[in-house]
Amino acid sequence: MIGVSYEDKKPYADISGCADKKAPNEACYYEMLPENEVRCQLCYRECLIEEGNRGFCRSRENRNGRLICASYGRPGAVAIDPVEKEPFYHLRPGSRMLSVGGVGCNFRCTYCHNWHLSQQLQIRVQNRQELMPEDLIERAVEKELDMISFTYNEPAINYEYLIDTAAAAAPEDLEVVFHTNGAINSDPLSQLLEYVDGVCLDLKGFSEETYQKMQKARLEPVLETLKMISDSGSDIWLEIVYLLLTDRNDDEDEIRAMCRWLVDNTVREYPLHFNRAVPAYKEEDLRPTPVKNLERAREIALEEGLEFVYIGNVPGHKANSTYCPDCGSLLISRRDHEVFASRLEGGNCSDCGRGIPGRWS
């Protein structure tokens, strides 16, 4: 890919940070330095990368003094999923999406369910295939899907692949969404929000101590991303996921502080999902989250003023479904990732007429 010139293959997205790119997979946000070093400017880590090496995320590589998105066009996993699996509950319920996962991550979550992708190098992943943005779009159209989702690992580290796909998908009336840890700098995020339709963002705790201990990461940049999405004024739909881990990030005071922050700094109508955790990766001794803990977290969120709070990874739980905050009517009935019935009328409660925020068509 690095040998492909712009005369042969023009970029899909007109990205302001990419004026001097020599190939589609060259990075958009980085600084060239003496002695062929580069400094990545995509996330808060701003890795200084020597020639031939990769950054903390394992995806962005210095090749001859230029920063390359090594996973561009080479996903590690591709599948067809319901949009509810992401989870998006207020974004076109019942839709199907092409889920695309890359390799690497700029976090080191000890409990990652997709560690076989997120904590690997591209060369170690068996299911490698070449799928350029137009190939993803062709596959989604052929399968009559509604959207493409970049997920499984951290999509931001494959920034160029994500934004090029989103730009090329728009003429086909395909929506593009992504599931992120939120650690992306403001300039690339601002550019990305011009192209995508939805963001599912993970909050992995609500203290710097929790983030450093469990993710080797920082909380503050994630909160800045949340505020920026909420304040963008764009037509981006946002949903937030909190994976509740037993004795790790389930302190009630911390959960209450998070919910208060969300009410004060974002739109209280954005859905919040408390998802059940099970043993995975380096947390093999983790006790699966008790359902009562999830219910207590949801209760706290509702007490603090959030209006749509869900419980995930507990099939059949009533909090999988959507209820009207005003009259309590059941509006969308779900079990796990399947929608059974919807009683919305033009985005409104069919009983009391209250408007329900979301993207319903």
Buried (B, 14 or more C-beta within 10 A) or exposed (E): BBEEEEEEEEBBBEBEBBEEBEBBBBBBBBEEBEEBBBBBBBBBBBBBBEBEEBBBBBBBBBBEEBBBBBBBBBBBBBEEBBBBBBBBBBBBBBBBBBBBBBBBBBBBBBBBBBBBBBBBBBEEBEEEEEBBBBBBBEBBBEEEBBBBBBBBBBBBBBBBBBBBBBBBBEEEEBBBBBBBBBBBBEBBBBBBBBBBBBBBBBBBBBBEEBBEBBBEBBBEBBBBBBEBBBEBEEEBBBBBBBBBBBEBBBBEEBBBBBBBBBBEEBBBBBBBBBBBBBEBBBBEEBEEBEEEBBBBBBEBBBEBEBBBBBBBBBEEBEBBBBBBBBEEBBBBBBEBBEBEEBBBEEEBBBBEEBEBBBBBE
